């Protein structure tokens, strides 16, 4: 199976490249990379999380929210869900989710991001 040929570090590197592509506005490239990551590691959140961020970048907030709601409630998924909901206009739900991230994971980069999103 092809996914077995990729080591954890390889998939991590692909994920990083996907985020770099997205940060450079290369959303089509990022989509292809995150689809590949999702195919390689279907039980991990990196691929779906990256795809949700691509949707947010494109302004496709309904798709982003749906993708993030489908993920297990990790700090990353909840933080980006809160941001997507805020951009969608669901301010009360976004505030609740982001405040929860801050309360449950106060010393993480996600809490910092959640605080910035609330500010």
PyMOL commands that set and color helices and strands:
alter all, ss='L'
color gray80, all
select helices_A, chain A and resi 2-5+8-23+27-40+46-58+61-69+75-88+91-104+109-118
alter helices_A, ss='H'
color red, helices_A
deselect
rebuild
show_as cartoon
